[in-house]
Amino acid sequence: MSSFEIGASRPVGAVQVNATTPASNGAPAADTSSDASATSAVPEVATSLTIDAGSAPVDQDRVSQIRSAVQNGTYPVIPTKIGDAMIAAGVMLQKAS
């Protein structure tokens, strides 16, 4: 059975792409350099702190209990619950697109 991941593999945040540097009048600045070694117009990505969701509320006591149970081999794995959650995640992904 092949392994797979559900959900994003890394945090995703709001970004703003700036392909050119704005001139003083607000219009994009034209690239007038003829030097071939000059840097090309590579988009700059800046994260927006105004949309920052903050830190997620995490119950550290519960996390440590689950971590201990997994390490000890006493964490209950119920295949029907896992299957139901996988099906529900698939349905939610289909509705999102």
C-alpha positions as CSV (number, residue, x, y, z in Angstrom):
1,M,0.0,0.0,0.0
2,S,1.5,3.4,-1.0
3,S,1.8,6.2,1.5
4,F,0.0,9.5,1.1
5,E,-0.6,12.8,2.9
6,I,-3.9,14.6,3.4
7,G,-3.7,18.4,3.6
8,A,-1.0,20.9,3.0
9,S,2.6,19.7,3.6
10,R,3.8,23.2,4.6
11,P,2.2,26.3,6.1
12,V,0.4,28.5,3.6
13,G,-0.1,32.2,4.0
14,A,-1.1,35.3,2.1
15,V,1.5,36.5,-0.3
16,Q,1.9,39.6,-2.5
17,V,4.0,39.3,-5.8
18,N,5.8,42.4,-7.0
19,A,7.3,41.8,-10.4
20,T,8.7,45.4,-10.9
21,T,9.8,48.2,-8.7
22,P,7.2,51.1,-8.7
23,A,8.4,54.5,-9.9
24,S,7.7,57.6,-7.9
25,N,4.4,58.3,-9.8
26,G,3.0,54.8,-9.0
27,A,3.6,53.4,-12.5
28,P,6.0,50.4,-12.9
29,A,9.5,51.4,-13.6
30,A,10.9,50.5,-17.0
31,D,14.1,48.5,-17.2
32,T,16.4,50.8,-19.1
33,S,19.7,48.9,-18.4
34,S,21.4,47.3,-21.4
35,D,23.8,45.4,-19.2
36,A,23.3,41.6,-19.7
37,S,24.6,40.9,-16.2
38,A,21.9,43.0,-14.5
39,T,19.4,41.1,-12.4
40,S,16.3,40.0,-14.3
41,A,12.8,40.9,-13.2
42,V,12.3,38.1,-10.7
43,P,9.1,38.4,-8.7
44,E,9.5,39.3,-5.1
45,V,7.2,37.5,-2.6
46,A,6.3,39.3,0.6
47,T,4.1,37.9,3.3
48,S,1.4,40.0,4.8
49,L,1.3,40.3,8.5
50,T,-2.2,41.9,8.5
51,I,-3.7,38.5,7.6
52,D,-1.7,36.5,10.1
53,A,-4.0,34.1,11.9
54,G,-1.7,33.9,14.9
55,S,-0.8,30.7,16.6
56,A,-3.2,27.7,16.7
57,P,-4.7,26.9,20.1
58,V,-3.0,23.7,21.2
59,D,-3.6,21.7,24.3
60,Q,-0.1,20.7,25.2
61,D,-1.3,18.3,27.9
62,R,-3.4,16.4,25.4
63,V,-0.6,16.4,22.9
64,S,1.8,14.9,25.4
65,Q,-0.8,12.2,26.4
66,I,-1.3,11.2,22.8
67,R,2.4,11.2,22.2
68,S,3.0,8.9,25.2
69,A,0.2,6.6,24.1
70,V,1.7,6.3,20.6
71,Q,5.2,5.6,22.0
72,N,3.8,3.0,24.4
73,G,1.7,1.3,21.8
74,T,-1.5,1.9,23.7
75,Y,-3.1,4.5,21.4
76,P,-6.3,3.1,20.0
77,V,-6.4,2.7,16.2
78,I,-9.9,2.2,15.0
79,P,-9.9,1.4,11.2
80,T,-13.5,2.4,10.7
81,K,-12.9,5.9,12.1
82,I,-9.8,6.3,10.0
83,G,-11.7,5.2,6.9
84,D,-14.6,7.5,7.6
85,A,-12.2,10.5,8.1
86,M,-10.4,9.7,4.8
87,I,-13.7,9.5,2.9
88,A,-14.9,12.8,4.5
89,A,-11.6,14.5,3.6
90,G,-12.0,13.4,0.0
91,V,-15.6,14.7,-0.1
92,M,-14.5,18.1,1.3
93,L,-11.6,18.3,-1.3
94,Q,-14.1,17.6,-4.1
95,K,-16.5,20.3,-2.9
96,A,-13.7,22.8,-2.6
97,S,-12.8,22.6,-6.3
